Amino acid sequence: MHAGFGGRLSGKGPGSCGMNTGPRRTAHPTCDPGARYEELGPDYYSPRSPARQTRDKIRDIERLNPGKKVILIDAGPQAAAVT
């Protein structure tokens, strides 16, 4: 008898069934004997480039609005003075 995720075997309420009580059969990230530790580098946690951020934001807006195209136009020097 198997309850699955969030299922109940008895009427004691949620979380009363025993999950993961059997032997563990998970794939460990280092199962590959040839795998070696690779340093992430000093810039791994640094913010992404502004151009990449802009490209990703445009893609997000276009995905949220199917059939629409986002075009960026330089606002000029007066727009920079307003902010």
N, C-alpha and C positions, 0 to 999 in steps of 0.2 A: 504494500500500500504506500503510495507516494503522494504527498500533499502539494508539492511544487512550491514556488515562491509565494509567500503570503497566504498559503492555504492552511487549513486547520484540520488536525486529525481528531481533536477533541473540542468540546465546547468551552474551553478555559479562556478563550480570548485570543487576540492576535499575538503572535510571537510565542505561543505556547508549544509549537511543534519544534522538534529538534532539527536544525539545519546543519549541514556539513559535519555530521557525526561519523561518517565513514572515512576510509583512507583518502588522503589528498591526491588528486590526479590533475595537478596544474602544471602548465609548461613554465619553467623558470626561464627568465630572460637570458641566462648564461648556459643554456643547454648545449650550445655549439661549443665543442672543445677548442676550436680554433679562434674563438672570439677573445679579444683582448680589450682591456679598459682603454677608452679613448677620451682624452681631455677635451672638454667642451670649448675651452678657449676663453680669453678675457672678455670678449664682447658678446658672449652668449646671452646674458641677461640684459644687455643694453637695448634701448628702444630701437625699433626698426627705422629705416630711412624714411624721411618725409614723403618721398616719391612713392615708396611702396605702400605707406599708410593711405595716401590719397587714392592710389589705384584700388586698394582693397575696399575703401569706403564707397567709391564709385560702383564697384561690382556689387556691393551689398545693396545700394539704393536701386540699381537696375534689377537685381533679383527680386526685390520687394515690389517693384512696379513693372510687371511684364509688359513688353511692347513699348517701353519708354527708353530713351537714350539720354544719358547725362553728359553734358558738355560743359567744361570749365572755361570761363572767359576771364582774363586778367581784368580786375576791377580798376586798375590804375592807381596813381599815387594818392588821390583824394580818399579812397577807401582805406588805405593804410593809416591815414591821419585820423580817421573817425574812430578806429579801434583803440 
